[in-house]
Amino acid sequence: MGRVIFYEDKNFTGRSYECSSDCSNMSSYLSRCHSFRVESGCWMVYDRPNFMGNQYFIKRGEYPDYMSMWGWGNNCIKSCRMIPMHRGSYRMRIYERENFMGQMNEISDDCDSIMDRYHWSSGCHSCHVMDGHWIMYEHPHYRGKMWYFRPGEYRSFRDYGNMNFMSMRRIMDSWY
């Protein structure tokens, strides 16, 4: 079970909202969110309602002024999703093109550069997550915008800003 407390202002001040499950729209609880404490669990937070927009992975810890840390400017957290703990194997098939086309590779560990490991200059454009929870990044070495993928088929990344992902990381149970 996860628990995160969001605060309207920096440094854990102002009104607060405690969350222990997904919240698709925090505006009914807080007018804004500028700091938070993750007491347990792992979460994805989003700068738009309904789990849309930019997203950022958070784990246990204190975030007294996340906006300047992440460079979000005037955006703030509008929704959050708890990532369930996964114990077991991690498996994902990644594809060079949309709709599971082009070269395919099955991975079970972190990949800090698709370009270096598989020589795909344009990155990954579709995937099938078979086991575990993953974060994919727009740049090598786990940099840039990130997206959370749970088990399922993802035929096209057009819903993610037409991204081509260049690195990926497993969400490990030791992070909880």
PyMOL commands that set and color helices and strands:
alter all, ss='L'
color gray80, all
select helices_A, chain A and resi 10-12+26-28+66-70+98-100+114-118+158-160+173-175
alter helices_A, ss='H'
color red, helices_A
select strands_A, chain A and resi 3-9+13-19+35-40+42-48+52-58+61-63+79-83+91-97+101-107+126-131+134-139+143-149+152-154+167-170
alter strands_A, ss='S'
color yellow, strands_A
deselect
rebuild
show_as cartoon
